[in-house]
Structure formats: C-alpha cells, structure tokens
Amino acid sequence: MQGEAPIARLQVAVDFALANGLVKLSGDDRLVHAPFTLSPCPIHPAPHQTLSSLTPIFNELAFNLSRDVDFLVEVLESGSRDDPFMARMLNLARHGKGNQPLSMAVNRSDYFLCDDENSPAPKPVQVELNTIAASYPALSSRVQSLHRFLHLGTEREQRLVSDDPIPPLAETFSFAYERYGNAGCVVMVVQRDERNLFDQRLLEFALIERGIPMRRVTLAEIGSEGSIRDGHLMIRGEIACLVYMRAGYGPEDYVAADAWRGRELIENSSAVAIPTVAGQLAGSKKIQQLLSGLPLLSRYVTEENARDIAATFAGLYDPEELVAIDGEELPAWRAAIRYPERYVIKPQREGGGNNLFGAGMVAFLSASTLAQRAAFIVMERIVPQSRYSPMVKEGRLLEESAVSEIGRFGVLVAEGGHILKNRDAGYLVRTKPAARLEGGISAGFGYLDSLILEEPISVNQK
C-alpha cells in the first residue's frame, strides 16, 4: 500500500474503513466513514509504557473518590450555585438510596505528549479523566486495523501498537454480570439521535456473543417506563442489572423531566451504574484541580502512586487562587485575562466544545461574578508536540500540522471497598489540526488515529 499514488491510497483507505466498520452517522443520517488519519501517531516507548501503567492508578483514584460522597458534595457545592445541572447532580449524590455493593467503572484518561527539556523522551501531560461515557473503544481498534492494512509488509507494520479495547471491556462486563447473579439485562443509556451508534453496537454485539442481553434505552425512556420492584430497576419487564451510561453527562440529556426521573431510578435501585452519580462527579474538573496537590491525592492512593499521577498534571487553579507569573502574583482568573494565550478555563462538563479560550475566555472572565467563576477551573494551556499528518473526513484529505491526544481506557470492578479487577484496556488516539482548540471526534473537531513506536519528530525540528 505504501507505494500507491496518494489519491488511490486515499480511496482504498476510505473503502477499507467503510467495509470494516470504521463508520458513523452523519448529521443528515447518512452512513459515512468516521474521520481518520492515514498515518499513525508516533510515540516514544518510554511514555507509552508510562501511560499504560498509570491507568490502574487513575482507576483506583476515581473509585476511592466515588466512595467519598461527603467530600465530593462539599467541594462541588459552591460551584453549583450558578449551575442548576451540577446542583441537581449533587442532590442525587446526596440522597441516592441504592444499596448495591458491586461497582464497575469504564474510564479513560487523556494526555498530550510535550517536549521535556530534561529527557529525550516526551512528557505525558494529563488533559482530563473521563469517568462517564468514555467513547470510541470499538472504533479505535478499527482505525488501528486500517493503519496495519496500509502498512502491510513494511518495517512500520512491526512497530504499530496493537489495540482492541472491546475484548477486555466485554470480559469485565461479563465478570460483573456474573457477580450480580446472571440475572436480567445490561442497559446501555444512549442519546436519542446517537451518531456514534456503531462504536456502541460493537460492544453490544460482543456481549450478546457471551450470552448477555443488552438493551439500548434513553434516560427519558427509563423515567417513563421504568420502576423499582423489590429494590431492582425494572425496564420493560426485565431487571436492569448493569446500567452503562453512554449518555447523561450534560444538561442536554436532561431536557425531558422523565430523564431526571430515569437517573433517579438508576441511582435508587440495585442496578450497577457505570458510573454512579458520585463516580461521574469524581471526574469533574474541580476535583481534578484540587487533586493537583500531593497531600489530597495521598488520601486516595499511596504516596508513590500520588507522585506518579502528579507528575502528569499541568497547572490547575481555582479562579481566585493566587498564581506567580512574571514576577507578580495575580488571581488565576486575572492572569488568564492578562495572558490569554497561556490559559484555558473549563466548566464542570463533558462531551467536548465546553471550554473557553482566547477572546471568548477574556470576555467571559471580564464580566464574570465570583459565583459564575466558581463553576470553572483555570488550567495552563498544554503545548503538545506536533507533526504533519494526513487526515481524512468524508473522503476529503487534509494535510497540515497536527497534535494528538492519547487516551488510555481502564476498567475496574469492586465489591464494597475491595477491588476485584483493575486494568488498562487499550487506547484511543484523537488527532486534530494544531490550530484547532477542541479535539472531540463526535463534536466534529478530531480524527481517529493509532500509535506507532518511534521517536517523533516535531514540526519545529523539521
């Protein structure tokens, strides 16, 4: 494939994507290939090993945080005063009556690779930890298969990093299903007009092959059709034993009153929610900011693990926190106004497209009240390594400087406070043009990618 003319290679790649399930629905409900790159993202072996080893530590951290509901409520309450969605989520966390000792998590920790003046290997810097609706475990394996096909018979084929998160995810769901008692069905909570349908379906098919029924429902459907009987969540006559949240992470999923009732039913039943409301809150930006300090981190993981985690953090600040910059101390929000190129502000939201940068950030902060700022954190802008990358969307080729965000999937199962399973489950790479501020695939900014082991050459070194 390497020797083919670029246009012919592009068409073969598009056809391979369509023929092998690297697909999504477009905005007008056409079946199209998911955006992808033609060439894999290079990664130095050292950070590659580091990232996979960090996954179980972040899983444990999120799990322990989810059990400390009082701490989550205390920390997040002030920022919820101007945020009705967060206020309602906190109320659910406070008053949920579910008594299920079994818990399960599907997380994804996302990183950029940045130049490190103290090492020839780049340094991983964490962007965020996703504890709800960690997407693209299936399509990430499909783009890796595409890259393997494009590099068949070449030296590069041997250095491609294998990736297939679906088997470890399906095995973990199967394990939790058995611990529950092999009763009922797994419910996947989805959005009504889901375009990333096939990424979800591939996990569903893997569970069905293991004899585990899965039902796709919306939160509003759970609210209107569900009930609690003998402590169990019942939906359409079946016990919902595991409820896997691929929706429910933002206010747009709760427009209907029945959607809130659906989330309340899940939280107040014996169903294993993946995640619980507390588990979702554990991944919020304010918690990420507070955990940048070692003393607090050490409450939830060992000191050694806390140091390993902290080494990946960028600067994270409460908006009112004083930061030293260019010889003076300023509240972080004022530093962001003065130096907008150095900072981004993030609300307590998931799903992409929520952060404020540049002029938009300055305009918001300049007019903001203390209460409005409390719903955000201030984060140092991460400057990742860049490279030239060929990117393909709806059959069209774009070649320009790009940056890649690497996510590591992690799964965990616990009973009470005892962790039964905790492992890394593969990776997701999202590549975007370097000039773009956001990188979400579903939000329309990024391209699916895979990894190849080698020392990357940044654009600045070419």
C-alpha positions in Angstrom: 0.0 0.0 0.0 2.9 2.4 0.7 3.8 2.6 -3.0 0.4 3.6 -4.3 -0.3 7.1 -5.6 -1.8 9.3 -2.8 -5.3 9.5 -4.4 -5.5 5.8 -5.0 -4.3 5.1 -1.4 -6.9 7.6 -0.1 -9.8 5.8 -1.9 -8.5 2.3 -0.7 -8.4 3.7 2.9 -11.9 5.0 2.6 -13.2 1.8 1.2 -11.4 -0.2 3.9 -13.0 2.0 6.6 -16.5 1.5 5.2 -16.0 -2.2 4.7 -14.6 -2.8 8.2 -17.0 -0.8 10.4 -15.0 2.4 10.9 -18.3 4.2 10.4 -20.7 6.7 12.0 -23.9 8.5 11.1 -23.6 12.0 9.6 -25.8 14.9 10.6 -28.3 14.0 7.9 -28.3 10.3 8.8 -26.0 9.1 6.0 -23.6 6.3 6.8 -20.1 7.7 6.4 -16.7 6.7 7.5 -15.5 8.1 10.8 -12.8 10.8 10.4 -9.4 9.1 10.4 -5.7 9.7 9.8 -3.7 8.0 7.0 -0.6 7.7 9.1 -0.3 6.6 12.8 0.8 8.8 15.6 4.4 8.2 16.7 5.1 7.6 20.4 8.4 7.1 22.2 8.5 3.7 24.1 9.0 5.4 27.5 5.8 7.5 27.7 3.9 4.6 26.0 4.8 2.4 29.0 4.1 5.2 31.5 0.6 5.8 30.2 -0.5 2.2 30.4 1.0 1.8 33.9 -0.9 4.9 35.1 -4.3 3.5 34.1 -4.9 1.2 37.2 -3.8 4.1 39.5 -6.3 6.5 38.0 -9.0 3.8 38.2 -8.3 3.3 41.9 -8.2 7.1 42.5 -11.6 7.6 40.8 -13.1 4.6 42.7 -11.9 5.8 46.1 -13.2 9.3 45.3 -16.6 8.0 44.3 -16.9 6.4 47.7 -16.2 9.8 49.5 -19.6 11.4 48.7 -19.3 13.9 51.5 -16.1 15.3 50.1 -17.4 15.5 46.6 -20.5 17.4 47.8 -18.5 19.7 50.0 -16.1 20.6 47.2 -18.5 21.0 44.4 -21.4 22.7 46.2 -20.1 26.3 45.9 -19.6 26.0 42.1 -23.1 24.6 41.7 -24.9 27.8 42.9 -24.9 29.2 39.3 -25.1 25.8 37.7 -28.6 24.1 38.0 -27.3 20.9 36.3 -24.5 20.4 38.9 -26.8 21.3 41.7 -29.2 18.6 40.8 -26.4 16.0 40.3 -25.1 16.8 43.8 -28.6 16.4 45.2 -28.8 13.0 43.6 -25.4 12.0 45.0 -26.5 13.1 48.5 -29.8 11.4 48.6 -29.4 8.3 46.4 -30.7 5.2 48.2 -29.1 2.4 46.1 -27.6 -0.3 48.2 -25.6 -2.2 45.5 -22.3 -3.3 47.0 -21.0 -4.2 43.5 -19.5 -1.4 41.4 -17.9 -1.1 38.0 -16.1 1.7 36.1 -15.1 2.3 32.5 -12.8 5.3 32.5 -10.4 7.0 30.0 -7.5 9.2 31.0 -6.4 11.6 28.2 -2.9 13.0 27.7 -0.8 15.2 25.4 2.9 14.4 24.9 5.0 17.5 25.4 8.7 18.3 24.9 10.7 17.6 28.1 13.9 19.6 28.5 15.2 17.1 31.0 14.7 14.0 28.8 14.9 12.9 25.2 11.5 11.2 25.7 8.4 13.5 25.7 6.5 14.0 28.9 2.8 12.9 29.2 0.6 15.8 30.5 -2.9 14.8 31.5 -5.8 16.7 29.9 -8.6 15.1 31.9 -10.0 11.9 33.4 -13.3 10.7 31.9 -15.4 8.7 34.3 -18.6 8.7 32.2 -19.3 7.8 28.5 -15.7 7.1 27.6 -16.3 6.7 23.8 -14.6 5.1 20.9 -13.3 1.8 22.4 -14.5 -0.1 19.3 -13.7 2.4 16.5 -10.2 2.9 17.9 -9.5 -0.8 17.1 -10.9 -0.3 13.6 -8.5 2.6 12.8 -5.6 0.6 14.1 -6.6 -2.2 11.7 -6.7 0.3 8.9 -3.2 1.5 9.6 -2.0 -2.1 9.8 -3.5 -2.7 6.4 -2.0 0.4 4.9 1.5 -0.6 6.2 1.3 -4.3 5.4 4.7 -5.8 4.6 6.7 -2.7 5.6 9.0 -2.2 8.6 6.5 0.2 10.1 3.9 -2.6 10.4 6.1 -4.3 13.0 6.1 -1.1 15.2 2.4 -0.5 15.2 0.9 -0.7 18.7 -2.0 -3.3 18.7 -5.2 -2.0 20.1 -8.6 -3.7 20.7 -10.4 -2.4 23.9 -13.6 -4.3 23.2 -12.5 -7.8 24.5 -11.3 -6.5 27.9 -14.4 -4.3 28.2 -16.7 -7.3 27.3 -14.8 -9.6 29.7 -15.3 -7.0 32.5 -19.0 -6.6 31.8 -19.3 -10.4 31.8 -17.5 -10.6 35.2 -19.7 -8.0 36.8 -22.8 -9.6 35.3 -21.9 -13.0 36.8 -21.2 -11.3 40.2 -24.6 -9.7 40.1 -26.1 -13.2 39.6 -26.5 -13.7 35.9 -30.0 -12.2 36.0 -31.7 -9.6 33.8 -30.0 -7.5 31.2 -27.4 -4.9 30.7 -28.8 -1.5 29.8 -26.9 1.0 27.7 -28.1 4.5 28.2 -27.9 6.4 24.9 -28.9 9.7 23.3 -32.0 9.7 21.1 -30.2 10.7 17.9 -26.9 9.0 18.5 -24.5 9.3 15.6 -21.8 7.2 17.2 -24.1 4.2 17.0 -21.7 1.7 15.7 -19.0 2.2 18.3 -21.6 1.3 20.8 -23.1 -1.5 18.8 -19.8 -3.4 18.6 -19.7 -3.7 22.4 -23.3 -4.7 22.4 -22.6 -7.5 19.9 -19.6 -8.7 21.9 -21.8 -9.0 25.0 -24.6 -10.8 23.1 -22.0 -13.3 21.8 -21.2 -14.0 25.5 -24.9 -14.7 26.2 -25.5 -11.3 27.9 -28.6 -9.4 26.7 -28.1 -5.6 26.2 -30.9 -3.1 25.7 -30.5 0.4 24.3 -32.7 3.0 26.1 -32.7 6.7 26.7 -32.9 8.3 30.2 -36.3 9.6 29.4 -37.5 6.0 28.4 -36.2 4.7 31.8 -38.1 7.5 33.5 -41.3 6.9 31.7 -41.3 3.1 31.5 -39.1 2.1 34.4 -39.9 1.3 38.0 -38.3 -0.2 41.2 -39.6 -3.5 42.3 -38.1 -5.3 45.4 -35.1 -2.9 45.0 -34.4 -3.8 41.4 -34.7 -1.5 38.5 -37.3 -2.9 36.1 -37.4 -1.8 32.5 -39.9 -3.4 30.1 -40.4 -6.4 32.3 -36.6 -7.1 32.8 -34.2 -6.5 35.7 -31.6 -3.9 34.7 -28.6 -5.3 36.5 -25.9 -3.2 34.9 -26.6 0.3 33.5 -23.8 1.6 31.3 -24.0 5.4 30.8 -23.1 6.4 27.3 -25.2 9.5 27.8 -26.2 11.6 30.8 -23.1 13.6 31.1 -24.5 17.1 30.3 -27.7 19.1 30.7 -28.7 18.4 27.1 -29.5 14.8 28.1 -32.0 16.0 30.8 -34.3 18.3 28.8 -37.2 16.0 29.5 -38.5 15.7 33.1 -38.6 11.9 32.6 -34.8 11.9 32.0 -34.1 13.1 35.6 -36.6 10.6 36.9 -34.7 7.9 34.9 -31.4 8.9 36.5 -33.1 8.9 40.0 -34.4 5.4 39.4 -30.9 4.1 38.4 -29.4 5.8 41.5 -32.0 4.4 43.9 -32.0 0.8 42.7 -29.8 -2.2 43.0 -28.5 -1.7 39.4 -24.7 -1.3 39.0 -24.5 2.1 37.5 -21.4 2.7 35.3 -20.9 5.2 36.7 -22.9 6.2 39.7 -23.6 9.9 40.0 -20.8 10.1 42.6 -18.5 8.3 40.1 -19.4 10.9 37.5 -18.7 13.7 39.9 -15.3 12.2 40.7 -14.2 13.0 37.2 -15.3 16.7 37.3 -12.8 19.5 36.6 -12.9 21.0 40.1 -11.9 17.6 41.6 -9.1 17.4 39.0 -7.9 20.8 40.1 -7.9 20.0 43.8 -6.1 16.7 43.3 -3.1 18.5 41.8 -1.8 18.8 45.4 0.0 15.7 46.7 -1.5 15.8 50.3 -5.0 15.4 49.0 -4.0 12.8 46.4 -2.4 10.8 49.1 -5.8 10.4 50.8 -7.0 8.2 47.9 -3.9 6.4 46.6 -0.5 5.5 48.0 2.2 8.3 48.2 4.2 6.6 45.4 1.2 6.4 43.2 0.3 10.0 44.1 3.7 11.2 42.9 3.4 9.3 39.6 0.0 10.8 39.0 1.0 14.3 40.0 3.9 14.2 37.6 1.4 14.3 34.7 -0.5 17.4 35.8 -0.5 20.8 34.2 -1.1 23.9 36.3 -4.6 23.7 37.6 -6.1 26.5 39.7 -9.2 27.8 41.4 -10.1 31.1 39.6 -9.4 33.0 42.9 -6.2 31.3 43.7 -3.0 33.4 43.5 -0.5 32.4 40.9 3.0 33.7 40.4 3.6 34.9 36.9 6.3 37.2 35.5 7.4 38.4 38.9 4.0 39.2 40.4 1.1 37.3 42.0 -2.4 37.5 40.4 -5.6 35.7 41.0 -5.7 32.9 38.3 -8.7 34.4 36.5 -6.9 37.8 36.2 -3.8 36.0 35.0 -5.9 34.4 32.3 -7.2 37.8 31.2 -3.7 39.3 31.0 -2.1 36.2 29.3 -5.0 34.5 27.4 -2.5 32.5 25.3 -1.3 30.7 28.4 -4.6 29.6 29.9 -8.0 27.9 29.3 -11.0 27.8 31.5 -13.1 24.7 31.9 -16.6 24.2 33.3 -17.9 21.0 35.0 -18.9 19.5 31.7 -18.1 16.5 29.5 -18.6 15.9 25.8 -16.4 18.4 24.1 -16.8 22.0 23.0 -17.4 23.4 26.5 -14.0 25.1 27.2 -13.3 28.8 26.8 -10.2 30.1 25.1 -8.7 33.3 24.0 -11.0 36.3 23.4 -14.1 34.3 24.5 -12.4 33.4 27.8 -11.3 37.0 28.3 -14.8 38.4 27.6 -16.4 35.9 30.0 -14.0 36.5 32.8 -14.0 40.3 32.4 -17.8 40.4 33.0 -18.0 37.4 35.5 -19.1 37.4 39.1 -17.4 35.4 41.8 -20.3 32.9 41.7 -20.0 32.5 38.0 -16.3 31.9 38.1 -16.7 29.3 40.8 -18.2 27.0 38.2 -14.9 26.9 36.3 -11.3 26.0 36.8 -8.3 27.8 35.2 -5.8 25.5 33.5 -2.5 26.2 31.9 -2.6 25.7 28.2 -0.8 22.5 27.3 1.7 22.8 24.4 1.9 19.3 22.8 4.3 18.0 20.3 3.1 18.5 16.7 3.7 16.7 13.4 2.4 16.8 9.8 -0.5 14.4 9.5 -2.7 13.4 6.5 -6.3 13.5 7.9 -9.5 12.2 6.1 -13.1 13.3 6.6 -15.9 12.2 4.3 -13.4 11.2 1.7 -11.5 14.5 1.7 -7.8 14.8 2.5 -6.4 17.4 4.8 -2.6 17.6 5.3 -1.3 20.0 7.9 0.4 20.4 11.3 -1.5 18.3 13.8 -1.4 17.3 17.5 -2.6 14.1 19.1 -4.4 13.4 22.4 -3.8 9.8 23.7 -6.4 8.3 25.9 -6.0 5.0 27.9 -9.1 3.0 28.7 -9.4 1.5 32.1 -11.9 -0.9 33.7 -12.5 -1.7 37.4 -14.9 -3.9 39.3 -15.2 -3.8 43.1 -17.3 -5.2 45.8 -17.7 -2.8 48.8 -14.3 -1.3 49.2 -12.5 -4.3 47.8 -11.2 -4.0 44.2 -11.7 -7.3 42.3 -10.5 -6.2 38.8 -8.4 -3.2 37.8 -6.6 -3.0 34.4 -5.7 -1.0 31.4 -7.9 -1.9 28.4 -6.3 -0.3 25.4 -6.1 3.2 23.9 -7.7 5.9 21.8 -5.8 8.5 19.8 -7.6 11.6 18.6 -5.6 13.8 16.2 -6.6 17.4 15.2 -5.2 20.2 13.2 -2.8 22.1 15.6 -4.7 25.4 15.1 -8.0 23.9 16.4 -8.8 24.4 20.1 -11.1 21.4 20.6 -10.4 17.8 19.5 -13.6 15.7 20.1 -14.5 13.3 17.3 -18.2 13.4 17.9 -18.1 17.2 18.3 -16.6 17.3 14.7 -13.1 18.5 15.5 -10.8 15.5 15.6 -9.7 12.4 13.7 -9.3 8.8 14.9 -5.7 7.7 14.9 -3.5 4.9 16.3 0.1 4.6 17.7 3.4 3.5 16.3 6.5 3.1 18.4 9.2 5.5 17.4 10.7 8.8 18.4 8.5 11.5 17.0 9.9 14.5 15.1 8.1 17.7 15.9 7.3 20.2 13.2 9.7 22.6 14.8 12.6 20.1 14.3 11.9 19.6 10.6 
